[in-house]
Every structure is written in C-alpha cells, then in structure tokens.
Amino acid sequence: MFNIVGKRGWYFVISALVIIPGLLSMIAPPGWASGGSGLRPGIDFSSGSALTVAFVEPASPDAVRSVLATVGHPQALVQSVGENSVLIRTRVLEEASGNVVSERQRIEDALEAQVGLIDASGVDTVSPIIAQETVRNTFLALLVASVFILIYIWYAFRRVPRAYRYGVAAVVTLIHDTVIVLGVFSILGRVLGMEVNAMFIVGILTVAGYSVNDTIVVFDRIRENSIRVPDRSLEDTVNLSIIESVGRSVNTSFTTLLVLVAMLLIGGESIRELLLVVAIGVVVGTYSSIFIAAQFLVIWDRREFGRVFTLGRREAAA
C-alpha cells in the first residue's frame, strides 16, 4: 500500500511555498512591483462610483480613458463590457449643487462630445461607511462559519477519540485554503490589476463550503475505519482512508473544474472573479483535504508540530 502519510512533511513544505509569496504580496507596501498594492479593492470595499455607459456605436476604452483624464478623473479604470459599452470605476462622483452640474453629467457630456452618442447609462455608488461594513461583515461571516464548523464536526465525530481535533483540523484547512486564494488574488492584483469585489466575497464563502465538504469526505472514511479497527494506529488508518477516498475526491473536483473552466471561457465579465475564485478553491480544497487536513491529524497525534518540515527529508533518507 502506498505510504501517503509517511511523506506528510513535504505537503506542508509545498503549502508554505505557495502561501509565502501570497502573504508577501499582501503585506508589501503599495508600489512594490508594477501593479501597485495587492488585493486591489473594488468600489464594494474602497468606496467609489461605477458608471456603466452604453454607446450607440462601438467605443474604444482608450478613447474613454483619454476623455476622463481631461475632466478630472485620470486614475479611473475603464473596462469594456461589450462591443458598445464600458464600465468606468472612479472615486465617488459629486452630485449637482445649485447651478453646478453633477460630475456624472459632465463626464457623459464629454463622452458624447468626443467619443459618441450615449444610448443608456447607470451608476452605482458605495460610500466609505458601506465599504467598511462590507469588509467587517465578510470577516464576521467567516469567523461565525468557522465556529459552527468546529462545533458541528466535533459533535458529528463524537464516537471517535479526541473528536475536537477533527473540527480544529477542518478550520485550519479552511484558513489554509482561504489564505492561498487571497494570496493568489493579491499577486493577480499586482500583476494584472485584478480587483476584488462583492463577487469575490461570494467566491470565498463558496470555497469555504467546498473545502469543508471535501475535508469531511476524507474524515468520514477515517471515522469509519477507526471504529471498524480501533487497535490500528492513526497513521495507518489515515493512510488507508485517503487511498479509499482519493478517487472520489479527485473525480468530483475534476468534473466541477471542467464546468468552471467552461463558464470562464464563455461567461461574462461580471462573474469572472467569482468563477476564478471558485476554480482556484476547488483545486486547493482537493489538495488540502487529502494532504493537509488528514496529515494534520497525524501530526497532532504524534506531536510533530515542531519538526513537521523535516519529516519529508527523514522519510526520503529512510
């Protein structure tokens, strides 16, 4: 039987090599690397206005960007959302006051004069207070979800010795997956200027659910084998359980990933961040349920936390 658990140190090394660049990208100051700061916030987090403009004729984003620079919005982000439409993200637009025309109206007038006739337009504005509440509620949702996951798994696995460890391992795996996704998007924010928005939050919560589901599949097999043969060592039980469940986990994740990739190729810009987050989460969640969550139980049982990164070398030498 293939000894998956015996190489557990290497799995944590691989995770560290993936997590560390993402963490460095998130904590590095703005201006480091060409893309500015990591985790570039959209208006859902940083406050601002998103103006969608549909022209009668096809419009070039570069032409729109040039017009915006002339009306006091040189830092605006312009994104094409169709042949005739663009999405403009900028600071909060000021409303009309007295005889002063609103910023939205000045922008639209300039665009009509220099780019083309506007067929329709709409604007969404997020105030700084709403943006702060969005960030706070996101962290609160993840915290509450983690607590309920811990309690639920602890209760569901109560027939297994030290059942609380399964709940802690699931939460640790959830944090592991979330940090990797955040790190990847931080790097994408620096390199490609990709923003995080409300869809990103939906994706993170979806990844959390998928990660826990995949982890419980492996844990459930460990529970069954532990009850069936209680005298077997936890290391051997975990190894057997992984071998018995890895096919199901990989096949489920592979079919899910195929659908996500297809939607990424044919889907619209509005759900791109959601699909990308979930696609990354599926890959990371499958890996972590097998090579992190289950191995964490063995490491805890053998009290190997202080030497986890040396286990792979020792196994290779043996």
Solvent accessible surface area in square Angstrom, and as a share of the most:
residue,aa,sasa,rsa
1,M,158,0.70
2,F,134,0.56
3,N,63,0.32
4,I,17,0.09
5,V,0,0.00
6,G,7,0.07
7,K,72,0.31
8,R,12,0.05
9,G,0,0.00
10,W,103,0.36
11,Y,23,0.09
12,F,34,0.14
13,V,38,0.22
14,I,83,0.42
15,S,6,0.04
16,A,27,0.21
17,L,121,0.60
18,V,73,0.42
19,I,32,0.16
20,I,90,0.45
21,P,61,0.38
22,G,1,0.01
23,L,73,0.36
24,L,96,0.48
25,S,2,0.01
26,M,56,0.25
27,I,132,0.67
28,A,20,0.16
29,P,92,0.58
30,P,105,0.66
31,G,59,0.57
32,W,134,0.47
33,A,57,0.44
34,S,116,0.75
35,G,15,0.15
36,G,21,0.20
37,S,38,0.25
38,G,14,0.13
39,L,47,0.24
40,R,59,0.21
41,P,62,0.39
42,G,2,0.02
43,I,16,0.08
44,D,34,0.18
45,F,30,0.12
46,S,57,0.37
47,S,25,0.16
48,G,1,0.01
49,S,0,0.00
50,A,10,0.08
51,L,1,0.00
52,T,56,0.32
53,V,0,0.00
54,A,27,0.21
55,F,5,0.02
56,V,76,0.43
57,E,114,0.51
58,P,82,0.52
59,A,19,0.15
60,S,54,0.35
61,P,39,0.25
62,D,92,0.48
63,A,40,0.31
64,V,0,0.00
65,R,94,0.34
66,S,70,0.45
67,V,6,0.04
68,L,0,0.00
69,A,51,0.39
70,T,97,0.57
71,V,30,0.17
72,G,41,0.39
73,H,6,0.03
74,P,86,0.54
75,Q,159,0.71
76,A,8,0.06
77,L,72,0.36
78,V,16,0.09
79,Q,60,0.27
80,S,52,0.34
81,V,58,0.33
82,G,42,0.40
83,E,139,0.62
84,N,50,0.26
85,S,24,0.15
86,V,1,0.00
87,L,27,0.14
88,I,0,0.00
89,R,48,0.18
90,T,19,0.11
91,R,124,0.45
92,V,59,0.34
93,L,16,0.08
94,E,116,0.52
95,E,145,0.65
96,A,66,0.51
97,S,77,0.50
98,G,83,0.80
99,N,159,0.82
100,V,101,0.58
101,V,73,0.42
102,S,19,0.12
103,E,9,0.04
104,R,78,0.29
105,Q,78,0.35
106,R,99,0.36
107,I,2,0.01
108,E,23,0.10
109,D,69,0.36
110,A,14,0.11
111,L,0,0.00
112,E,74,0.33
113,A,87,0.67
114,Q,117,0.52
115,V,39,0.23
116,G,23,0.22
117,L,122,0.61
118,I,31,0.16
119,D,104,0.54
120,A,56,0.44
121,S,41,0.27
122,G,31,0.30
123,V,52,0.30
124,D,98,0.51
125,T,72,0.42
126,V,20,0.12
127,S,42,0.27
128,P,74,0.47
129,I,121,0.62
130,I,92,0.47
131,A,2,0.02
132,Q,116,0.51
133,E,72,0.32
134,T,38,0.22
135,V,54,0.31
136,R,139,0.51
137,N,83,0.43
138,T,15,0.08
139,F,134,0.56
140,L,96,0.48
141,A,39,0.30
142,L,31,0.16
143,L,110,0.55
144,V,67,0.39
145,A,35,0.27
146,S,18,0.12
147,V,71,0.41
148,F,137,0.57
149,I,27,0.13
150,L,51,0.25
151,I,100,0.51
152,Y,131,0.50
153,I,0,0.00
154,W,125,0.44
155,Y,138,0.53
156,A,24,0.19
157,F,4,0.02
158,R,140,0.51
159,R,180,0.66
160,V,9,0.05
161,P,101,0.63
162,R,130,0.47
163,A,8,0.06
164,Y,79,0.30
165,R,23,0.08
166,Y,8,0.03
167,G,0,0.00
168,V,45,0.26
169,A,0,0.00
170,A,1,0.01
171,V,24,0.14
172,V,51,0.29
173,T,0,0.00
174,L,5,0.02
175,I,97,0.49
176,H,17,0.08
177,D,0,0.00
178,T,16,0.09
179,V,34,0.20
180,I,12,0.06
181,V,0,0.00
182,L,44,0.22
183,G,3,0.03
184,V,44,0.25
185,F,0,0.00
186,S,0,0.00
187,I,65,0.33
188,L,37,0.18
189,G,0,0.00
190,R,6,0.02
191,V,100,0.58
192,L,122,0.61
193,G,29,0.28
194,M,19,0.08
195,E,26,0.12
196,V,11,0.06
197,N,17,0.09
198,A,51,0.39
199,M,70,0.31
200,F,7,0.03
201,I,27,0.14
202,V,74,0.43
203,G,0,0.00
204,I,5,0.03
205,L,71,0.35
206,T,60,0.35
207,V,3,0.02
208,A,7,0.05
209,G,44,0.43
210,Y,40,0.15
211,S,1,0.00
212,V,17,0.10
213,N,87,0.44
214,D,7,0.03
215,T,1,0.01
216,I,46,0.24
217,V,26,0.15
218,V,0,0.00
219,F,0,0.00
220,D,39,0.20
221,R,76,0.28
222,I,0,0.00
223,R,61,0.22
224,E,70,0.32
225,N,2,0.01
226,S,20,0.13
227,I,71,0.36
228,R,158,0.58
229,V,54,0.31
230,P,104,0.65
231,D,138,0.72
232,R,77,0.28
233,S,61,0.40
234,L,46,0.23
235,E,41,0.18
236,D,74,0.38
237,T,2,0.01
238,V,0,0.00
239,N,8,0.04
240,L,41,0.21
241,S,0,0.00
242,I,0,0.00
243,I,60,0.31
244,E,78,0.35
245,S,3,0.02
246,V,48,0.28
247,G,37,0.36
248,R,157,0.57
249,S,2,0.01
250,V,71,0.41
251,N,98,0.50
252,T,66,0.38
253,S,8,0.05
254,F,117,0.49
255,T,78,0.45
256,T,41,0.24
257,L,47,0.23
258,L,99,0.49
259,V,89,0.51
260,L,16,0.08
261,V,66,0.38
262,A,47,0.36
263,M,76,0.34
264,L,54,0.27
265,L,145,0.72
266,I,147,0.75
267,G,34,0.33
268,G,45,0.43
269,E,74,0.33
270,S,84,0.54
271,I,49,0.25
272,R,82,0.30
273,E,14,0.06
274,L,36,0.18
275,L,8,0.04
276,L,39,0.20
277,V,0,0.00
278,V,18,0.10
279,A,10,0.08
280,I,32,0.16
281,G,1,0.01
282,V,1,0.01
283,V,81,0.47
284,V,16,0.09
285,G,0,0.00
286,T,17,0.10
287,Y,55,0.21
288,S,0,0.00
289,S,0,0.00
290,I,3,0.02
291,F,53,0.22
292,I,4,0.02
293,A,0,0.00
294,A,0,0.00
295,Q,0,0.00
296,F,26,0.11
297,L,4,0.02
298,V,1,0.00
299,I,2,0.01
300,W,51,0.18
301,D,57,0.29
302,R,119,0.43
303,R,184,0.67
304,E,2,0.01
305,F,100,0.41
306,G,85,0.82
307,R,96,0.35
308,V,18,0.10
309,F,101,0.42
310,T,38,0.22
311,L,14,0.07
312,G,1,0.01
313,R,144,0.53
314,R,134,0.49
315,E,63,0.28
316,A,77,0.60
317,A,93,0.72
318,A,118,0.91
